[in-house]
Amino acid sequence: MENTSASAYLQWLKDEFEESPFWKHMGISFDRLEPGDVIIKMPVKKEFLNSNSVMHGGALTSILDSIIGAAIRSKREVRVATISLTTQFIAPVKEGTLYASAALINSGNRIQFVESKAFNEKGLTVGSALGTFAILK
């Protein structure tokens, strides 16, 4: 992608994700969006808390999954689908804002492996995931 088309694509991608019904429902938005350098954020809503008054694992998994799709697509004009996501819950989350980042492990034509992590405002990692994603043409 040349610079102008790269920035137009990233703006389109930002709108595509942030206007999606799921991202709106979860309150997810971009904190940073550059090719291969993406951070998203999500508020900890009371609706996300479980009976232990901590964020439900499904809500944490949602941001870990979402960052992977955004990170892959920030570098390549493709669609993706989650094949597998293995999540580790590291620390409880009760309030604030969560952030997530991802590191692409490979750049396969059909399969992409990615690691993601979620962290709080203080930079403490609260969860991580290893994902396998299909690259859709």
Steps between C-alpha positions, in 0.01 A plus 500: 500500500632841415471763771177667382322174432636357828353784703169480309488125565573546872225763528259263323610216733450719810147582388429137406591375849372788713164506321447124532213406733720283725772763552232761574331267749828427678620863482819401315692768309848557361762663718767465227471378142813473289600213270595217737485730807149496640359557848130486578322593821180397674332643809426260784121529521298370795316278249830316441541398866421148613359379833847544655490873407788460253496517121356186344753296304290532186532878506877476543518243222304735274766772512779242454325360192411844362855633513628204299260562212581871503877440510497254210282727290713807578781345295305313231182579310331169587210368701567256783316243708599357837584130484626459856565726798672380817460750780684545829335703775783654699350761735146602596353815351239701691501849348673744269597455138663198340747528215615226264788452259606215274817358347481317168698178518498417130360633173352191339283517191221292653568480875628772736626438855482794740560570868295767674502652845259712699624746759358763731573873524808427714644264238431184705427205271163351598459245221664356193403280209651298220285506190487311173317694230394412147587753231192537279543608139 
